[in-house]
Amino acid sequence: MRQRLSSEPDRYRGRRRVPTPPRSRYAVVVTSAFIGAGVVAIGAGSNFPDAKAVNPEVLQGLASAHSTTDDAIANRSTDEKASRGEDRTAVSKEKVSAEEAAADVWLLPLDEFTFTSAYGIRWGKLHAGIDLAAPEGSPYKSIHAGKVIQAGYYGAYGYSITVQNPDGTEVIYAHSRRVLVKAGDQVKAGQVIGLVGNTGASYGTHLHLEIHVGGNPVDPIPYLRDRGVDIKLQVESVYAGMAAAAS
């Protein structure tokens, strides 16, 4: 027996286990192995002197197995495509839902303010909104998404902005130092649209906020509270973060 040289590789050295195919491909691998074994058997049989014609039933069985393998591969590809399609559909639905929620959100008009005057009769006349005192030049935001239908100097309101919401409700922001939008602009909830001022029939720097439903003024306090915004507690809607993300 020839003595193995020290440089000769060990027949057992570096031996690795053949990885087990994933379960999802197990049937395909087994079927392929079966077909391969059948082909080898046919080839080996043809070398025998007394070899006869291959049994048609055997050929039919191998063809059937090959067809099953092709079907399994095709079905797997179809399943993967359908799965990817379902994932994309789910993401699309989530995106639409987030956008819809952002369009419906209501927010506070100012980050910091002092509530100074309520809605109601004052000096014998209807004070048709609420007053929120803040330093002059403080940026104020649209409390809801809508279209700007008026922006500029407007009599006793001074420099003011009127935003019409999709349902026809109108929100008026009055006594501004400066307006940052123009008529025809589309604004989102949380978008800065003007700066607090003391213009028009105003007694001190503040933002006057009015809400008109059906052409008539309503008390903004309960109206906004029903929509998740509490002016007195300075609490915003739970969807405030969603609106900021969509901006």
N, C-alpha and C positions, 0 to 999 in steps of 0.2 A: 504494500500500500504506500502510495506516494505521501511523503511527509508534507504537511501544509506549511508553506513559508509564513513567516511572521507578517510579511507584507500582504499576504493573500487575504482578501476581505472575508470576514466571518459571515457564513450564510445566514446566520440569525441576526447579525448586527444590522440595526436600522430598520428592522421589520416593523411595519405599521399596520394597525387594524384598518380595514376598509370601512369607511363611514357608512352608517345605515341611512338609506335614502329617507327623505322626509315622508311622513305618513301620507301626505296629500299626493305623492307620486309613487306610492308603494305599488298600486295596482299596475301602473304603466311599466315599472321596472320589472315586476314579476312576469308580466305578459311578454315583454321584450325578451327576457331570458328564456322563456318557454319557446318562443319562435326561433331564437338562436340555436337552442338545443335540437329542435326539429330539423333545421337546415343542416347542422353538422351530421346528424344521423343519416339524412338522405345522402349527403356527400360521401360518407364512409361506406354506405351500402353499395354505392355505384362502383366501388373498387373491387367488390367480390366478383369472381368469375361467373357465378350463377345468379347475379343480380337480375331481378325482374323489373318491369315497369313499376313506378311508384304508385302505390294504392291511391286512387282518386279521392277517397274519403279523407286520407291524411292531408292531401293538398288542400282540400276544401276546409278542413279544420284549421290549417295554418293560415289560410286566407281569411277565415272568419276571425281568428285571433288578431291578425294584423289590422283588420277593419275595426275591431274593438279598441285596439291601441290608438288608432287615429281618432276615433270618436272621443276617447277619454281625453286626449290632448286638446281636441277642439272644444270640448265642454269646459275644460279647465280655463282655456283662454277666454271663452265667453263669460264664465263666472267672474274672472278677474276684471274684465271690462265692465260688467254690470256693477261690480262692487265699487270700482272707481267712479262710475257714473252716479251711483247713489251717494257717495261721499261728496262729490261736487254739488249735487242737488241739495244736500243737507247744509253745506256751507253757504250756498246761495240763499236758502230760506232764512238762515240765521242773519245774513247780511241785510236782507229785506226787512226782517223783523226789527233789527236795531235801528235802521233808518226810519221806519215807521214810528218807533217809540220816540226817537229824537224829534220827529216832526210834531209829536203831540205834547212834548214837555213844556212845562211852565216854570219860570225861574223868578228870582228876586231881581229888581232892576239895578240895585246897587250892592256892592260888597259890604259897605258900612254906611249906616244912616241912623238918624233919630226921627222917630215918628212924631210929628208935631201937630197935625190937624186931620180930623176925621171927615168922612162924608156926611153931609147933612146941612141943616139950615144954619147960616152964620150971618149975623148982622142983617137979618130979615131976608136973606137970599139963599138959594141953594148953592152950597159949596159942592160941586158935582164930582169931586175926586178926593184924593188924600195927598197930604204934603209930607215929603221926606227930606229933612234937612241934611245937608252934606257940604263939605268944603267946596268953594267955587273952583270949577275946572275938573271936578271928579268925573270920571267916565261913567256913564250909565248904559245899561244894556237892554236890548229888546227882551221882554218877558215871554214872548211866544213867536213862533215863526209866522211870517206874513209878508204882505206887500206894502211898501210905503206909498201912501196916496197923497200925503202933504208933508212938506219939509221947508221951513223958512219962517219968516216973521209973520205972525198971525194975530194981530190985534192985542187984546188983553192977555193972550197966552204967551206973548213975546215970541222968541224963537222956539218953535215947537215942531214936533213930528207926530204924524198920525199913521199908525200901522193897521192895516185891515187883515184880519186873520181869515183863513180859508172858509170858516163858517159865517163870515160877514161881521163878526164882532170887531169893534174898533178900539184901539188903545191909543190914548193921547199922552204925550210926554211934553210938558210945558215949562216955560221960563228958563230955557237953556241959554247958556253962554254961547254955545256953538252947536250946530247940527253937522253930523258927519255922513249923512246919507241924502239922497235926493228922491223925488217922486219917481216911482216906477221900479225902484230897487227892491229885490227880494232879500229879506233878512231872516236869519235863524235865531232861535232862542239862545240868549247868551252873547249875541254879537253886539259889540259897542257901537252905538248909533249917535251919541251926543255927549256933551259936557254940561254939568250942572251950572246954572247961572242964576241971574236975578233980573231977567228982562220982562217987559210987559207989566201988567198990574200985579206986581209981586212985592212982598214985604219981607225981604231977607232971602238969602241964598238957599234954594231948595229945588227939589224936583216935584212938580205937580203931576200926579198920575190919575187919569180918568179912563174908565171902561164903559163903552156904549154897546148895548145889546138891542138889536132891532131899532137903532136910532135913538134910544133913550139911555141916559146915564144910570148906572147901577153902582151900589156900594162895592168898591174893589176888595174890601176886607173879606167878606164871606164868599165872594165870587172866586177869589184866588185860593181861599182856604179849601174850597171844594175841589180844587185842582192840585192840591199838595203843597201850596205855598202859604206860609203864615207870615204876614207882614210884621205883626207885633212881636212875634217870637224870632223873626228873621230866620225862618227855616224854609229851605227849598224843597222842590220835588225830589223824590227818590231817584228820578231819571236824570238828575243834573249832570252826573258824570258821563252818561251816555250821549247827552247833547254835546258836551265838550269834545268827546271823541269823534263825533260825526262832523264837527265844524272844520 
